[in-house]
Amino acid sequence: MPATCVVGLQWGDEAKGKITDLLGDGFEYVVRYNGGANAGHTIVWGDRTFKLSLLPTGVLKPHVTSVIGNGLVVNPVRFIEEVDQLTKAGVSVGKNLVLSDHAHVIFPYHMEEERLAEAESGDGKIGTTGRGIGPCYQDKVGRRHAIRVGELLNAEHLRLRLRQIVPIKNRMLKAMHDSAKQFDADTLAEEYLGYAKHLAPHVGDTVQLLHTALKQNKNMLFEAAQGSLLDVDHGTYPYVTSSSSLPSGIWAGSGVPSRNVGRIIGVVKAYTTRVGGGPFPTELNNDTGERIRKIGREYGTVTGRPRRVGWFDAVAVRYTAALAGADEISVMLLDVLSGLPEVKLCTHYECDGQRVDHFPSDAHALERCTPVYETLAGWNENLTGIRTYAELPAAARNYVERIRELVELPIFVVSVGPDRAQTIPVGN
Ligand code: IMP
């Protein structure tokens, strides 16, 4: 049975969780393959709301095996907090949550390094979530100072490794800034050995687990974290996250070959948002942007930062849809645009006097681009109660049709509110 991947095609926060939820209870495995506790997602379950940033959304369903793949960087404190949050709410999280022994571990010196690096970056700040994601991936790739989850389970080994690593980290941090925090290897080791006791029942060889599941023809869902424009290779580098958020990350980050993924659903907002620094050609620094931010409640789930808001950028989404190999797209938060006299879609850019149809992922080239818009009539009707495509006001339908034409992909659903019921299937 081919697997499915749900992936955001903008800069994250596209409401991917709702699409995952809509796909229903048919999945036996729900797998994360990239990132860490930088991926805030709110899950509404009955009358309860859970705020997770590390665990896959599948954890709420007892029949689902939720997998944190080898491609993630894991802060054990967050892992324990999120499991506790669920346990207290009566959700049993046991053997059905499996954490790869090859995932990498985030330590407090990663957070400190990130804090100092951001503080000294001035205007070039990435605007990270501050969760130590980048420095931990740096250590992973650098190999010498990295610690994998599996290593937490061997006390003597962990103590030795931290005695090697921590003095180097302390020197490096001090060189970054005199005021840098310093760490004690043995104290850290004992702290992390304490966490390891909580993690241990979940730690396993997730590659073997997933390969066995594939042989048994199990139905799998891959949850991409962040958005495709934050992908470390193809996003607006250096204003990106440090992992492969595109479905290309599945193979490396979980061990499941891409050829097993048969359906890729790209998720977009009916407009665009971005948190943190970096170019954003269609950004709206005006009342319209403020209105969309307010109505769309565009504030970061992890950091609470106001999200930057702009018009839908078809150049960017054509680029990411092609990179992701998206079969279809879902258009979220269409209801937020109600009440605007007109709505705009960016069809192409102008850069140094030339027409540009292809997204320049180089942040510096992108900064020189100005968006060229097509202006469409807005609509006043409240869309949140509408349940069929035919009932949508003509102007809203026209807007969705233009997105379909510009992105050149069929539309799976249009979403007009957070509730599962506030979803409109679109016949293509
Ligand atoms: P990092 O992932 O914390 O290193 O942050 C790098 C960039 O990615 C920053 O601009 C963050 O705001 C952004 N980012 C990371 N995770 C998310 C997410 O889940 N949604 C939206 N933006 C994110």
Boltz pocket constraint, residues with backbone or C-beta under 6 A from the ligand:
constraints:
  - pocket:
      binder: B
      contacts: [[A, 11], [A, 12], [A, 13], [A, 38], [A, 39], [A, 40], [A, 126], [A, 127], [A, 128], [A, 129], [A, 130], [A, 131], [A, 132], [A, 133], [A, 134], [A, 225], [A, 226], [A, 227], [A, 230], [A, 239], [A, 240], [A, 241], [A, 242], [A, 275], [A, 276], [A, 277]]
      max_distance: 6.0
